[in-house]
Amino acid sequence: MQYLYFIQQALIWIITIYWIYQLVVSICSFITLKEKPLIEKKNHKFLAIIPAHNEEAVVGNLIESLQKQNYPKDKYDICVIADNCTDKTKEVVEKYKVKVFERHEDDPTKKTKGEALRLFLNTLLSDPKMDYDAFFVFDADNIVDKNFIKAMNKHLCQGEEVVQGYRDIKNPTDSWVASGYAIFYWTMNRFYHLARYNAGLSPLINGTGFMVKFDSIRPTGWNTNTLTEDIEFSLKRIIQGKKLGWATDAIVYDEQPVKFKPSWSQRSRWTIGHIQCLQEYTKPLTKAAVHNKTLMNFDGLLYMLGSIPMFIITILLLVLNAISYLFNGMTTSDFILNILRYLIPTFVLPILIAIVIMVMDKKPVKKMWKGLLMYPIFLGSWLLINFKCLFKRDTTWEKIEHVRNVKINDVEDKEIKQN
């Protein structure tokens, strides 16, 4: 039993140090930084890329919001990747007179967003007449704030090559599942991305609403292989010692699943993608951290170790507590206290943190009360997903239906009323 005690204490120290580090970094989100100086003053030319698979119901709203940008119209183009579409996505897009790039792929393993981007971007890079400075990537269900491109252009003028925009939610109160996503992203926006940006570390690309300077991918093209191409691309940059940027004022609104089943499928895919990145990039991240001796590289390594490995350590601690209790190595009161030490930070504390963030960022706290009460279930289901993916990893892509007909004017009017 003494050996179990030593192992238990070692694991407790690992978890404690990890979360103290996360807390210290999160505090940096309250820092107000001075505006970075402009390296150049220029209206860069951008390309907005929209991968779309059977998105006839929503893609028009995104195109409309992009066409209403507060930015010179001759300085950006829009292109939709009609990716193996069997509906009227192409016909809808053509009504808006924007570019369409069709992709037809029979291999089910290559029917992914990452593969669609790879083909399109590498085709574009091979064109000697290509004159875009940078590109954006959006999901077809997004809508974009009118100042998105203007804000991203400022960051590009400040010398930042890869920048993640602020990912907001256009349907946060549709269901407890959508609310769970909203609370999760609002928390990540402030306590992960903004905190790291303020601390001089590196945020991460977060799926949609991000900008990439073409020169940064010109040597190798767009080359990702995992189910989470955004995280993979971010880790590659961090390994190279290159920070990613964060633009709070470049807002993109994303539609989240309303029902539990598609949410389970989506988050399972994300977890499998994280496991793929863990297998592929833990060693290079470790080498980069040792060689470069920078906190940014170390922080990138901790991001990967803080997912599945930290989850496994927590499970081991719970098992060790149970074994110790069953063999009379721990009193009932101590056993209950130890369990509460895991349950409260995992399920109760996130609600309190979410309320603080929503108040600070002027989110609708009252309208989100059901989502806040159900948030522990949302987080608990994610833990079950992590556990399932340790043993079963189905990489089959399942489409999530996007049907919320929300226009950018609807979101802007709602925000005006709230303020």
C-alpha positions as CSV (number, residue, x, y, z in Angstrom):
1,M,0.0,0.0,0.0
2,Q,2.9,2.3,0.6
3,Y,3.9,2.1,-3.1
4,L,0.4,3.0,-4.1
5,Y,0.6,6.0,-1.7
6,F,3.8,7.3,-3.3
7,I,2.3,6.9,-6.8
8,Q,-0.8,8.6,-5.7
9,Q,1.1,11.6,-4.3
10,A,3.2,11.9,-7.4
11,L,0.1,12.0,-9.7
12,I,-1.5,14.6,-7.4
13,W,1.6,16.8,-7.7
14,I,1.6,16.5,-11.5
15,I,-2.1,17.5,-11.7
16,T,-1.7,20.3,-9.2
17,I,1.3,21.9,-10.9
18,Y,-0.4,21.6,-14.3
19,W,-3.5,23.4,-13.1
20,I,-1.5,26.1,-11.2
21,Y,0.3,26.8,-14.4
22,Q,-3.0,27.1,-16.3
23,L,-4.4,29.4,-13.7
24,V,-1.4,31.7,-13.8
25,V,-1.6,31.9,-17.6
26,S,-5.4,32.5,-17.5
27,I,-4.9,35.5,-15.3
28,C,-3.0,37.1,-18.2
29,S,-6.4,37.5,-20.0
30,F,-7.1,40.4,-17.7
31,I,-4.1,42.3,-18.9
32,T,-4.7,45.2,-21.4
33,L,-1.9,45.4,-23.9
34,K,-0.8,48.4,-25.9
35,E,-1.6,48.3,-29.5
36,K,1.1,46.8,-31.6
37,P,2.8,49.2,-34.0
38,L,2.1,48.9,-37.7
39,I,4.9,47.6,-39.8
40,E,3.2,48.8,-42.9
41,K,0.0,50.6,-43.9
42,K,-1.7,48.7,-46.7
43,N,-5.1,47.3,-47.7
44,H,-4.0,43.7,-48.4
45,K,-5.7,41.5,-50.9
46,F,-7.5,38.6,-49.3
47,L,-9.3,35.4,-50.4
48,A,-12.2,34.1,-48.3
49,I,-12.4,30.3,-48.6
50,I,-15.5,28.4,-47.7
51,P,-15.4,24.6,-47.8
52,A,-19.0,23.4,-48.2
53,H,-20.6,20.0,-48.4
54,N,-24.3,20.2,-49.0
55,E,-24.8,23.6,-47.3
56,E,-27.5,25.1,-49.5
57,A,-29.5,26.2,-46.5
58,V,-26.9,28.4,-44.9
59,V,-24.0,29.3,-47.2
60,G,-25.8,32.2,-48.7
61,N,-26.0,34.0,-45.3
62,L,-22.2,33.7,-45.0
63,I,-21.6,35.1,-48.5
64,E,-24.0,38.0,-47.8
65,S,-22.1,38.9,-44.6
66,L,-18.8,38.8,-46.4
67,Q,-20.1,41.0,-49.2
68,K,-21.1,43.6,-46.6
69,Q,-17.6,43.9,-45.2
70,N,-16.3,47.3,-44.2
71,Y,-13.3,46.9,-46.5
72,P,-12.6,47.8,-50.2
73,K,-14.5,45.4,-52.4
74,D,-11.7,45.1,-54.9
75,K,-9.4,43.9,-52.2
76,Y,-11.0,40.6,-51.4
77,D,-12.6,37.7,-53.2
78,I,-14.8,34.9,-52.1
79,C,-14.5,31.3,-53.2
80,V,-16.6,28.3,-52.2
81,I,-15.2,24.8,-52.3
82,A,-18.2,22.8,-53.4
83,D,-17.0,19.6,-51.8
84,N,-18.7,16.4,-53.1
85,C,-22.0,18.3,-53.1
86,T,-25.2,16.5,-54.0
87,D,-27.6,19.3,-53.3
88,K,-28.0,22.8,-54.7
89,T,-25.0,24.4,-53.0
90,K,-23.3,25.3,-56.3
91,E,-26.5,26.9,-57.7
92,V,-27.0,28.9,-54.5
93,V,-23.4,30.1,-54.6
94,E,-23.5,31.1,-58.2
95,K,-26.4,33.4,-57.6
96,Y,-24.1,35.6,-55.5
97,K,-21.5,35.7,-58.4
98,V,-18.6,34.4,-56.3
99,K,-16.0,31.8,-57.4
100,V,-16.7,28.1,-57.1
101,F,-14.2,25.3,-56.9
102,E,-15.7,21.8,-57.3
103,R,-14.1,18.8,-55.7
104,H,-15.2,15.2,-56.3
105,E,-13.5,12.5,-54.1
106,D,-14.4,8.8,-54.0
107,D,-12.0,7.8,-51.3
108,P,-14.0,8.1,-48.0
109,T,-10.8,8.7,-46.0
110,K,-10.1,11.8,-48.0
111,K,-13.6,13.3,-47.7
112,T,-12.4,15.8,-45.1
113,K,-12.1,19.6,-44.8
114,G,-8.3,19.2,-44.5
115,E,-8.1,17.4,-47.8
116,A,-10.4,19.9,-49.5
117,L,-8.2,22.8,-48.3
118,R,-5.0,20.9,-49.3
119,L,-6.2,20.4,-52.9
120,F,-7.6,23.9,-53.3
121,L,-4.7,25.8,-51.7
122,N,-2.0,23.8,-53.4
123,T,-3.7,24.3,-56.7
124,L,-3.8,28.1,-56.0
125,L,-0.2,28.2,-55.0
126,S,0.9,26.6,-58.2
127,D,-0.7,29.5,-60.2
128,P,1.9,32.1,-61.0
129,K,-0.8,34.7,-61.5
130,M,-2.1,34.3,-57.9
131,D,-1.9,37.8,-56.3
132,Y,-3.5,37.3,-52.9
133,D,-1.6,38.3,-49.7
134,A,-3.5,36.1,-47.3
135,F,-6.6,33.9,-47.0
136,F,-9.4,33.3,-44.5
137,V,-11.1,30.0,-43.9
138,F,-14.8,29.8,-42.8
139,D,-17.3,27.1,-42.3
140,A,-20.3,27.4,-44.5
141,D,-22.7,27.9,-41.5
142,N,-20.8,31.0,-40.3
143,I,-21.7,34.6,-40.5
144,V,-19.1,37.3,-40.2
145,D,-19.0,40.7,-38.5
146,K,-18.7,43.6,-40.9
147,N,-15.3,44.6,-39.6
148,F,-13.8,41.1,-39.7
149,I,-11.5,41.8,-42.7
150,K,-10.6,45.2,-41.6
151,A,-9.5,43.8,-38.2
152,M,-7.5,41.0,-39.8
153,N,-5.8,43.4,-42.2
154,K,-4.6,45.4,-39.2
155,H,-3.0,42.3,-37.6
156,L,-1.4,41.5,-41.0
157,C,0.0,45.0,-41.1
158,Q,1.4,44.4,-37.6
159,G,3.4,41.5,-38.9
160,E,1.3,38.6,-37.7
161,E,1.1,35.9,-40.3
162,V,-1.5,33.4,-38.8
163,V,-4.3,34.9,-36.8
164,Q,-7.4,33.3,-35.2
165,G,-10.5,35.4,-35.0
166,Y,-13.0,35.5,-32.1
167,R,-15.3,32.5,-32.5
168,D,-18.7,33.4,-31.2
169,I,-22.0,31.4,-31.4
170,K,-25.0,32.4,-33.4
171,N,-27.4,30.0,-31.7
172,P,-26.3,29.8,-28.0
173,T,-29.8,29.4,-26.5
174,D,-31.2,26.9,-29.0
175,S,-30.7,23.9,-26.6
176,W,-28.6,22.8,-23.7
177,V,-26.1,21.3,-26.1
178,A,-25.7,24.5,-28.1
179,S,-25.4,26.4,-24.8
180,G,-22.6,24.0,-23.7
181,Y,-20.7,24.7,-26.9
182,A,-21.2,28.5,-26.4
183,I,-19.9,28.4,-22.8
184,F,-17.0,26.2,-23.8
185,Y,-15.9,28.6,-26.6
186,W,-16.4,31.7,-24.6
187,T,-14.2,30.2,-21.9
188,M,-11.5,29.2,-24.4
189,N,-11.6,32.6,-26.1
190,R,-10.7,34.4,-22.9
191,F,-8.8,32.0,-20.7
192,Y,-6.9,30.2,-23.4
193,H,-6.4,32.2,-26.6
194,L,-6.5,35.8,-25.2
195,A,-4.5,34.8,-22.1
196,R,-1.8,33.3,-24.2
197,Y,-1.7,36.1,-26.7
198,N,-1.3,38.6,-23.8
199,A,1.4,36.5,-22.2
200,G,3.5,36.3,-25.3
201,L,2.7,32.6,-25.9
202,S,0.8,31.2,-28.8
203,P,-3.0,30.8,-29.2
204,L,-4.3,28.0,-31.5
205,I,-6.2,28.0,-34.8
206,N,-9.8,27.1,-33.8
207,G,-11.4,25.5,-36.8
208,T,-12.9,28.5,-38.5
209,G,-12.6,32.3,-38.8
210,F,-8.8,32.4,-39.1
211,M,-6.3,34.1,-41.5
212,V,-3.1,32.8,-43.0
213,K,-0.5,34.7,-45.0
214,F,0.2,32.9,-48.2
215,D,3.9,33.4,-47.8
216,S,3.8,31.3,-44.6
217,I,2.6,28.2,-46.4
218,R,4.3,28.8,-49.8
219,P,7.4,26.6,-49.1
220,T,5.4,23.4,-48.2
221,G,1.8,24.1,-49.2
222,W,-1.1,23.2,-47.0
223,N,-0.2,19.8,-45.5
224,T,-2.3,18.3,-42.7
225,N,-3.2,14.7,-42.2
226,T,-5.3,14.5,-39.0
227,L,-9.0,15.0,-38.3
228,T,-8.2,18.2,-36.5
229,E,-6.3,20.1,-39.2
230,D,-6.6,23.4,-37.3
231,I,-4.7,22.0,-34.2
232,E,-2.2,20.2,-36.4
233,F,-1.4,23.4,-38.4
234,S,-1.0,25.3,-35.1
235,L,1.3,22.8,-33.6
236,K,3.5,22.8,-36.7
237,R,3.9,26.6,-36.4
238,I,4.7,26.3,-32.7
239,I,7.3,23.6,-33.3
240,Q,9.0,26.1,-35.8
241,G,9.0,28.7,-33.0
242,K,6.4,30.9,-34.7
243,K,3.6,32.4,-32.6
244,L,0.0,32.6,-33.8
245,G,-2.0,35.8,-33.4
246,W,-5.4,36.5,-31.8
247,A,-7.9,39.0,-33.0
248,T,-10.7,39.7,-30.5
249,D,-12.2,42.3,-32.9
250,A,-12.4,39.9,-35.8
251,I,-15.7,38.2,-35.0
252,V,-17.1,35.1,-36.7
253,Y,-20.4,33.5,-35.6
254,D,-20.6,29.8,-35.7
255,E,-23.7,27.5,-35.6
256,Q,-23.4,24.7,-33.1
257,P,-25.3,21.4,-33.0
258,V,-28.6,21.5,-31.2
259,K,-29.1,17.7,-30.6
260,F,-26.9,15.4,-28.5
261,K,-26.2,12.7,-31.0
262,P,-24.5,14.8,-33.7
263,S,-22.6,16.6,-30.9
264,W,-21.3,13.3,-29.6
265,S,-20.2,12.4,-33.1
266,Q,-18.5,15.8,-33.7
267,R,-16.7,15.8,-30.4
268,S,-15.6,12.2,-30.9
269,R,-14.0,13.2,-34.1
270,W,-12.2,16.1,-32.4
271,T,-11.0,13.8,-29.7
272,I,-9.7,11.3,-32.2
273,G,-7.9,14.2,-34.0
274,H,-6.3,15.2,-30.7
275,I,-5.1,11.6,-30.2
276,Q,-3.7,11.6,-33.7
277,C,-1.9,14.9,-33.0
278,L,-0.7,13.5,-29.7
279,Q,0.9,10.5,-31.4
280,E,2.4,12.6,-34.3
281,Y,3.6,15.8,-32.6
282,T,4.4,15.1,-28.9
283,K,8.0,14.1,-29.8
284,P,8.6,17.1,-32.1
285,L,7.1,19.4,-29.5
286,T,9.3,17.9,-26.8
287,K,12.4,18.4,-29.0
288,A,11.4,21.9,-29.8
289,A,10.9,22.7,-26.1
290,V,14.3,21.3,-25.2
291,H,16.2,22.8,-28.1
292,N,14.6,26.3,-28.2
293,K,14.1,26.6,-24.4
294,T,11.2,28.9,-24.8
295,L,8.0,28.9,-22.8
296,M,6.0,29.1,-26.0
297,N,7.2,25.6,-27.1
298,F,6.7,24.2,-23.6
299,D,3.2,25.6,-23.5
300,G,2.4,24.0,-26.8
301,L,3.7,20.7,-25.4
302,L,1.5,21.1,-22.3
303,Y,-1.5,21.7,-24.5
304,M,-1.1,18.2,-26.0
305,L,-0.3,16.6,-22.6
306,G,-3.2,18.3,-21.0
307,S,-5.8,16.5,-23.1
308,I,-5.8,12.7,-23.1
309,P,-2.7,12.2,-20.9
310,M,-4.1,14.4,-18.1
311,F,-7.4,12.6,-18.4
312,I,-5.7,9.2,-18.0
313,I,-3.8,10.5,-14.9
314,T,-7.1,11.6,-13.3
315,I,-8.7,8.2,-14.0
316,L,-5.6,6.5,-12.4
317,L,-6.0,8.7,-9.3
318,L,-9.6,7.8,-8.9
319,V,-8.8,4.1,-9.2
320,L,-6.0,4.4,-6.7
321,N,-8.3,6.2,-4.3
322,A,-10.9,3.4,-4.7
323,I,-8.2,0.7,-4.1
324,S,-6.8,2.4,-1.1
325,Y,-10.3,2.8,0.4
326,L,-11.3,-0.8,-0.3
327,F,-8.2,-2.1,1.4
328,N,-8.6,0.1,4.5
329,G,-5.9,2.5,3.5
330,M,-8.3,5.5,3.6
331,T,-11.2,6.4,5.8
332,T,-14.7,7.0,4.4
333,S,-14.5,10.7,5.1
334,D,-11.1,11.0,3.4
335,F,-12.4,9.0,0.4
336,I,-15.4,11.3,0.0
337,L,-13.3,14.4,0.4
338,N,-10.8,13.2,-2.3
339,I,-13.7,12.5,-4.7
340,L,-15.1,15.9,-4.1
341,R,-11.7,17.4,-4.9
342,Y,-12.1,16.1,-8.4
343,L,-15.8,16.6,-8.9
344,I,-16.0,20.3,-7.8
345,P,-13.2,21.6,-10.0
346,T,-14.4,19.5,-12.9
347,F,-18.1,20.2,-12.8
348,V,-18.9,23.1,-10.5
349,L,-16.0,25.5,-10.9
350,P,-16.5,25.8,-14.7
351,I,-20.0,27.2,-14.1
352,L,-18.7,29.9,-11.9
353,I,-15.9,30.7,-14.3
354,A,-18.4,30.8,-17.2
355,I,-20.6,33.3,-15.3
356,V,-17.6,35.6,-14.7
357,I,-16.6,35.5,-18.4
358,M,-20.1,36.1,-19.6
359,V,-20.4,39.2,-17.4
360,M,-17.0,40.5,-18.5
361,D,-17.7,39.9,-22.2
362,K,-21.3,41.0,-22.0
363,K,-22.9,37.7,-22.9
364,P,-26.6,37.0,-22.1
365,V,-26.3,35.4,-18.6
366,K,-30.0,35.3,-17.9
367,K,-30.9,33.6,-21.1
368,M,-28.2,31.0,-20.6
369,W,-29.3,29.8,-17.1
370,K,-30.5,26.4,-18.5
371,G,-27.3,25.9,-20.3
372,L,-25.3,26.8,-17.2
373,L,-27.2,24.2,-15.1
374,M,-26.6,21.6,-17.8
375,Y,-23.0,22.5,-18.4
376,P,-21.7,19.8,-16.0
377,I,-23.6,17.2,-18.1
378,F,-22.0,18.6,-21.3
379,L,-18.5,18.4,-19.8
380,G,-19.3,14.9,-18.3
381,S,-20.3,13.6,-21.7
382,W,-17.0,14.9,-23.1
383,L,-15.2,12.8,-20.5
384,L,-17.1,9.8,-21.6
385,I,-16.2,10.6,-25.2
386,N,-12.5,10.7,-24.2
387,F,-12.8,7.4,-22.4
388,K,-14.6,5.8,-25.4
389,C,-11.9,7.1,-27.8
390,L,-9.2,5.5,-25.8
391,F,-10.5,2.1,-27.0
392,K,-12.6,2.8,-30.1
393,R,-11.6,5.3,-32.7
394,D,-14.1,5.5,-35.6
395,T,-12.7,8.0,-38.1
396,T,-15.8,8.0,-40.3
397,W,-16.9,11.5,-41.0
398,E,-20.5,12.3,-40.3
399,K,-22.1,15.5,-41.6
400,I,-23.7,17.8,-39.1
401,E,-26.8,19.4,-40.5
402,H,-26.8,23.2,-40.5
403,V,-30.2,24.7,-40.8
404,R,-30.3,27.9,-38.7
405,N,-31.3,30.7,-41.1
406,V,-29.6,33.5,-39.2
407,K,-28.3,36.5,-41.1
408,I,-25.7,38.9,-39.8
409,N,-28.3,41.7,-39.4
410,D,-30.2,39.4,-37.0
411,V,-27.1,39.0,-34.8
412,E,-26.2,42.8,-34.9
413,D,-29.8,43.8,-34.0
414,K,-29.8,41.3,-31.0
415,E,-26.5,42.7,-29.7
416,I,-27.8,46.3,-30.0
417,K,-30.8,45.4,-27.8
418,Q,-28.6,43.6,-25.2
419,N,-26.3,46.6,-24.9
